[in-house]
Amino acid sequence: MICYKCNHEAGRENICPVCGTDISIFQKVIRLSNMYYNDGLQKAEVRNLSGAIISLKKSLKFNKNNIDARNLLGLVYYEMGETVDALSEWVISKSYQEEDNIAGRYLDEIRKNRAQLEANNQTIKKYNQALLYCRQDSRDLAIIQLKKVLSLNPKMVKGHQLLALLYMQENKLDLAKKCLRSAGKIDANNTITLRYLKEVNNRLKENGSGKKKKDEDLISYQSGNEMIIMPKRFQESSLGFTLAYLLIGLLIGAAIIGFLVVPEVQKRAREESNQKLVEVNDALSAKEQTVAALEEKIAELEAELAATIEEMEKGNETLPEQLEAYDMLLSAFVAYAGQDYILAGTNLSQVDVNQLTDSAKTMYNTLWTEVSGEYYSSLYTTGYTSYRDGNYADAVAKLQIVVDYNIDFEEGYAAYYLAQSYRKGGDAESAKQYYQYVIDHYPDTERANTAKKHVNGET
């Protein structure tokens, strides 16, 4: 726990050991903020977005510096189509914590997508125009505007709700219900959506009961391709006839099921099982072909390795290096077969290609093409994880390999996190060249702003 007065570490003590301030109430406030954040996170995971907003706002009310809560609130707003509110939360988050704040990445992604920014701008303008049309009682024009809004931003919950309200006023209840269901898929427990949906269902029931009253004096039944409708007074009122008709209907239904439905269901079940069997066989066949190909290549390598050993026994001085190259290539194939791409890539990077024959070089190139993408992606992921966990030496080791391969990997984030790892690991000089690269090639990003501060010696 950090003391709010002197910003020194106070641990779990109720009294700050540095300045002597009583921080017990402050600790309770922080715990309340974290509790509401966890509640908001749980609600967001089950798409109760409006409930998540309430909890996250309470979390920020207790602790405005709760960066995780503020970033999550921005994500919830963005998911509901409220782009302006989301951007506001992320900008505030960056003002409280500039470094190692994922809000910077969110803002960079939005800034780079100019088309999306323009679409969001048009969405806001058209939604405000639709509100103006509603106030002027021009429902048709408002509906047209809202359809355009939802075509640009299908996740805008307020747009679905307003369109449903207009349909309800026009008595187009089925369309209103469709809009409300779309809103419910985005925000499952939105009270406005649920209230509107309840009203629509009640009105649909009322409309259905009116039709039922009109038709209650009529009976109908199907005869061939024709629907027979007749007055209810012609219906037999005898209990015996009623039971007889019921029994006949049950027998006919059972016969239809036995002769038509059951065979069709069995046929479909057989077709589905056959299709699944074919898919499984295809998958197994492909897997067997892959395994067979790998086994064949491994057998070729083992044969070349045996030949190399035989030559070594004759006294060839370069054979130890050749033997090591083949051994690493063979190990890479084994790791690739086991889907361990980092080990496969590491082994391949240690192969001295000059020691291989032409056929072995072809096998090496083929395997490197298959492995390289997964190898560098896995290295970047594990390197970034080490950086976040504070293991800067491991982060430098992995990210340096990625940057040496492609300095623009992940749009320059690999170079940026390598610079951060060097600096936080105590090697500021090594960090500067990568900071400078980010400044030169990604000038309009939060990363570049942070890099400039570190290059200029600011903290």
Helices and strands as residue ranges (DSSP letters): H 24-45, H 49-62, H 67-79, H 83-96, H 102-112, H 114-135, H 139-152, H 157-169, H 173-186, H 191-215, E 218-223, E 226-231, G 232-234, H 239-256, I 257-261, H 262-313, H 319-337, H 341-349, G 353-355, H 358-388, H 392-405, H 413-424, H 428-441, H 446-455
